[in-house]
């Protein structure tokens, strides 16, 4: 089999068909990935578009060219929407639709009333440059911090595709090619071949985007309490230790609040465990609304207990935050069906400075919390300052 243009076109079609099938199988496993659905649909449409190239010698050229390019435009739009969806960015529908419409209209103009293969290839190249450049820009501009590696690699592939088609804008079409793309010449053949290889690389980049996203989600799930969405105990303790070390170097204090939902067992006994879960979720929402700094660490410590770590905060700031929490809980009872469940909390407060120990802070806050509950609940008790160790 000689490596001529028609043969490569058929091989490219078979490659895209295989990739689309592979993504379809992947979709059966990863059903919760909306971007994957769009990318899979895009790849099937791309394979359908390449069918028009592979069958150009057997079917009428004009309707085949228009059909193939219209399907290609839709494939590109779905790929673009998939990238935006993966990045959780809203893309105005009219923008890619307008670009695709102008592209298809340009193809029709230079196929029917003014047939010109060279201009048609330039229109297609310009469309590819704009769409691939757009996706590369989205991946660089809006890459989540935890997913920058995969986003930058994918952006590089899309940028390389844009570069290939940008080069093609300046390549000549072989004299005598007429309207037959198979006779467009060696330069066009080379760009078509490069496009096939980059299409394969792009699919690996898309898989890499999905893999890194899933790894990030798994890490987040391992650090998150499933009921409240807050950090779990181990995550708070690990991050708290890191903040403590930073405070040690900067000689900054750290305040810690240990909270316990008052009479939680009675709530469960009277209203049921579903109500208890709703109460814990409400407390978590109130606590989140009270946090005034991204440096504050908030997590579920266990059962009905919550912990707040305030790096750099002294006693006064911690007392003020505790008072805010008490007030906000009184203002926002938990809604259970048509009933409202009033929720209060007891808080133990401990502050350490200099070279303090996180376990010592927790022990001091726990003792203060026990005292707050003994004194009647719905109050804050401060422990004695934790001495440096």
C-alpha positions in Angstrom: 0.0 0.0 0.0 1.6 3.3 -1.1 1.5 6.3 1.2 -0.5 8.6 -1.0 -3.2 11.1 -0.1 -6.3 8.8 -0.5 -4.6 6.1 1.5 -3.7 8.4 4.3 -7.3 9.9 4.3 -8.7 6.4 4.8 -6.1 5.6 7.5 -7.0 8.9 9.2 -10.7 8.0 9.1 -10.0 4.6 10.6 -7.9 6.2 13.3 -10.6 8.7 14.3 -13.2 6.0 14.2 -11.1 3.9 16.6 -10.5 6.9 18.9 -14.2 7.7 19.0 -15.0 4.1 19.8 -12.4 4.1 22.6 -13.9 7.3 24.1 -17.3 5.7 23.9 -16.1 2.8 26.0 -14.5 5.2 28.4 -17.8 7.0 28.7 -19.4 3.8 29.9 -17.1 3.8 32.9 -16.9 7.6 33.5 -20.5 8.5 33.2 -20.2 11.4 35.6 -17.9 13.4 33.4 -20.0 15.8 31.3 -17.0 17.1 29.3 -16.3 13.5 28.2 -19.8 13.2 26.7 -19.2 16.3 24.6 -15.7 15.1 23.5 -17.0 11.7 22.6 -19.8 13.2 20.4 -17.2 15.5 18.9 -15.0 12.6 17.9 -17.8 10.7 16.3 -18.7 13.7 14.3 -15.1 14.2 13.3 -15.0 10.5 12.1 -18.2 11.2 10.2 -16.7 14.3 8.6 -13.6 12.4 7.5 -15.9 9.9 5.9 -16.7 12.5 3.3 -13.0 12.8 2.6 -12.5 9.1 2.3 -15.5 8.7 0.0 -14.9 11.7 -2.2 -14.0 9.5 -5.2 -17.3 7.5 -5.0 -19.9 10.3 -4.3 -20.8 13.7 -5.7 -18.2 16.2 -4.5 -20.2 19.3 -3.9 -22.8 18.0 -1.4 -20.2 15.8 0.2 -17.9 18.8 0.8 -20.7 20.9 2.3 -21.9 18.0 4.5 -18.4 17.1 5.7 -17.5 20.7 6.6 -20.8 21.3 8.4 -20.3 18.2 10.5 -16.6 19.3 11.1 -17.8 22.7 12.3 -20.2 21.0 14.8 -17.5 18.7 15.9 -15.2 21.6 16.7 -17.9 23.5 18.5 -18.6 20.4 20.7 -14.9 20.0 21.4 -14.8 23.7 22.5 -17.8 23.3 24.7 -16.3 20.2 26.3 -13.1 22.1 27.2 -15.1 25.0 28.7 -17.3 22.5 30.6 -14.2 20.7 31.9 -12.9 24.1 33.2 -16.4 24.9 34.6 -16.6 28.0 32.4 -19.8 29.3 30.9 -19.4 29.8 27.2 -22.0 32.1 25.4 -23.7 29.8 22.8 -23.8 32.4 20.1 -20.1 32.9 19.9 -19.0 29.4 18.7 -22.3 29.1 16.8 -21.5 32.4 14.9 -18.0 31.2 14.1 -19.2 27.9 12.9 -21.9 29.5 10.8 -19.5 31.9 9.1 -17.2 29.0 8.4 -19.9 26.8 6.8 -21.1 29.8 4.8 -17.6 30.5 3.5 -17.3 26.8 2.4 -20.6 27.0 0.6 -19.6 30.2 -1.2 -16.4 28.7 -2.5 -17.9 25.4 -3.4 -21.1 26.4 -5.3 -21.1 29.9 -6.8 -17.3 30.5 -6.8 -15.6 27.1 -6.6 -12.0 27.6 -5.4 -10.1 24.9 -3.6 -7.3 27.2 -2.4 -9.6 29.7 -0.8 -11.7 26.9 0.7 -8.7 25.4 2.3 -7.7 28.8 3.7 -11.2 29.2 5.2 -10.9 25.8 6.8 -7.4 26.6 8.1 -8.5 29.9 9.6 -11.4 28.2 11.3 -9.1 25.6 12.8 -6.6 28.3 13.9 -9.4 30.2 15.7 -11.0 27.2 17.4 -7.8 25.5 18.5 -6.4 28.9 19.6 -9.5 29.5 21.6 -9.3 26.2 23.4 -5.6 26.7 24.1 -6.4 30.1 25.6 -9.2 28.7 27.8 -6.9 26.0 29.1 -4.1 28.4 30.0 -6.3 31.2 31.3 -8.7 29.2 33.4 -6.7 26.2 34.5 -7.6 25.3 38.1 -4.4 25.5 40.2 -4.5 21.8 41.0 -4.9 20.8 37.3 -2.4 23.1 35.6 -0.1 20.3 34.4 -2.8 18.6 32.3 -4.3 21.9 31.2 -0.9 23.2 30.0 0.0 20.0 28.1 -3.4 20.0 26.4 -3.1 23.7 25.6 0.3 23.0 24.0 -1.3 20.3 21.7 -4.2 22.7 20.7 -1.7 25.4 20.1 0.4 23.1 17.9 -2.7 22.2 15.9 -3.4 25.9 15.5 0.2 26.4 14.4 0.0 23.7 11.7 -3.1 25.3 10.2 -1.6 28.7 10.5 1.3 27.4 8.4 -1.2 25.9 5.9 -2.6 29.4 5.3 0.6 30.2 3.4 1.1 27.0 1.5 0.4 26.9 -2.2 -2.1 24.5 -3.8 -0.7 22.4 -6.6 -1.5 23.8 -10.1 -4.2 21.8 -11.8 -5.7 20.5 -8.6 -9.1 21.8 -9.5 -11.5 21.0 -6.7 -9.9 17.7 -5.7 -8.2 17.9 -2.4 -6.3 14.7 -3.1 -4.3 16.6 -5.8 -3.6 19.6 -3.6 0.1 18.8 -3.5 2.8 17.6 -1.1 2.7 20.6 1.3 -1.1 20.1 1.9 -0.5 16.3 2.2 2.2 17.0 4.9 -0.2 19.3 6.9 -2.9 16.6 6.7 -0.5 14.0 8.0 0.6 16.3 10.8 -3.0 16.9 11.7 -3.6 13.2 12.0 -0.7 12.8 14.5 -1.8 15.8 16.4 -5.4 14.5 16.6 -4.0 11.4 18.3 -1.9 13.5 20.7 -5.0 15.6 21.4 -7.0 12.6 22.4 -4.2 11.5 24.9 -4.3 15.1 26.2 -8.0 14.9 26.7 -7.6 11.6 28.7 -4.9 13.3 30.7 -7.3 16.1 31.6 -9.8 13.6 32.8 -7.2 11.6 34.8 -5.8 14.6 36.6 -9.4 15.9 37.3 -10.3 12.5 38.9 -7.1 12.5 40.9 -7.9 15.9 42.3 -11.4 14.8 43.1 -10.1 11.8 44.9 -7.7 13.8 46.9 -10.5 16.3 47.8 -12.8 13.5 48.8 -10.1 12.0 51.0 -9.9 15.3 52.9 -13.6 16.1 53.0 -16.4 15.2 55.4 -19.1 13.6 53.3 -22.0 15.0 55.3 -21.1 18.6 55.8 -18.6 19.2 52.9 -16.1 20.6 55.4 -12.5 19.3 55.9 -12.4 16.1 57.9 -10.5 15.7 61.1 -7.3 14.3 59.5 -7.2 17.2 57.0 -7.7 19.9 59.6 -5.0 18.4 61.8 -2.5 18.1 58.9 -3.2 21.6 57.6 -3.2 22.9 61.2 0.2 21.4 61.8 1.5 23.2 58.6 0.1 26.5 59.8 1.6 26.0 63.2 5.0 25.5 61.7 4.6 28.7 59.7 3.5 30.5 62.8 6.5 29.2 64.6 8.8 30.7 62.1 6.9 34.0 62.1 6.4 34.0 65.8 2.6 34.4 65.4 -0.1 33.2 67.7 -2.8 30.6 66.8 -6.3 30.4 68.2 -8.4 27.3 68.2 -12.2 27.0 68.7 -13.6 23.6 69.5 -17.4 23.5 69.1 -20.0 21.0 70.3 -23.7 21.1 69.2 -25.8 21.4 72.4 -28.1 18.5 73.2 -27.5 16.8 69.9 -28.5 13.4 71.3 -31.9 14.8 72.3 -32.3 16.2 68.8 -31.6 12.8 67.3 -34.0 11.1 69.8 -36.8 13.5 69.2 -36.6 14.3 65.5 -34.6 11.3 64.1 -31.2 10.9 62.6 -32.1 12.6 59.3 -33.0 15.8 61.3 -29.7 15.4 63.2 -27.8 15.3 59.8 -29.7 18.4 58.7 -28.7 20.2 61.9 -25.1 19.4 61.4 -25.3 20.7 57.8 -26.9 23.9 59.0 -24.2 24.4 61.6 -21.6 23.8 58.9 -23.2 26.4 56.7 -23.3 29.0 59.5 -19.7 28.3 60.4 -18.6 28.8 56.8 -20.5 32.1 56.6 -18.7 33.3 59.8 -15.2 32.7 58.4 -13.6 36.0 57.5 -10.3 34.8 56.1 -9.2 32.1 53.6 -6.5 31.3 56.2 -9.1 30.1 58.7 -9.3 26.3 58.8 -12.8 24.8 59.5 -13.6 21.1 59.8 -15.7 18.5 61.4 -13.8 17.1 64.3 -16.0 14.1 64.8 -19.7 13.5 65.6 -21.3 16.8 66.5 -18.0 18.5 67.1 -16.4 21.1 64.9 -13.0 22.8 65.0 -11.8 26.2 63.8 -8.1 27.1 63.6 -7.3 30.8 63.3 -3.6 31.2 62.3 -2.3 34.6 63.4 -5.3 35.3 65.6 -5.0 36.3 69.3 -7.6 36.0 72.1 -9.6 39.0 71.2 -10.2 38.0 67.6 -11.1 34.5 68.6 -13.6 35.7 71.2 -15.2 38.0 68.6 -15.5 35.1 66.1 -17.1 32.9 68.8 -19.6 35.6 69.6 -20.5 35.9 65.9 -21.0 32.1 65.7 -23.4 32.1 68.7 -25.4 35.0 67.2 -25.6 33.5 63.7 -26.8 30.1 65.0 -29.6 31.8 67.0 -30.6 33.7 63.8 -30.6 30.7 61.6 -32.3 27.6 63.0 -32.2 24.4 61.1 -35.2 23.9 58.8 -36.6 20.3 59.0 -39.7 20.0 56.8 -42.1 22.6 58.1 -40.5 22.7 61.6 -37.5 24.9 62.8 -35.0 23.4 65.2 -33.2 25.9 67.3 -29.5 25.1 67.5 -26.9 26.3 70.0 -23.3 25.4 70.6 -20.8 25.3 73.3 -17.3 26.5 72.5 -13.9 25.9 74.0 -11.3 28.5 73.1 -7.5 28.1 73.4 -4.7 30.4 72.2 -1.1 29.5 71.9 1.9 31.7 70.9 5.4 31.0 69.8 6.4 27.4 69.8 3.1 25.9 70.8 1.9 22.3 70.2 -1.3 21.6 68.3 -2.2 18.6 70.5 -1.8 20.9 73.6 -4.1 23.5 72.0 -6.7 20.8 71.3 -6.4 19.5 74.9 -6.8 23.0 76.3 -9.8 23.8 74.1 -11.4 20.5 74.9 -11.1 21.2 78.7 -12.6 24.7 78.1 -15.4 23.1 76.1 -16.2 20.7 78.9 -16.4 23.7 81.3 -18.7 25.6 78.9 -21.1 22.6 78.9 -21.0 22.3 82.6 -21.7 26.1 83.0 -25.0 25.7 81.1 -24.0 25.4 77.4 -24.5 28.0 74.6 -21.5 29.9 75.7 -17.7 30.2 75.1 -15.1 29.5 77.8 -11.5 30.4 77.3 -8.6 28.2 78.4 -5.5 29.6 80.0 -2.9 30.6 77.4 -1.0 27.5 76.2 2.6 27.8 77.2 5.4 27.5 74.7 6.9 24.0 74.4 
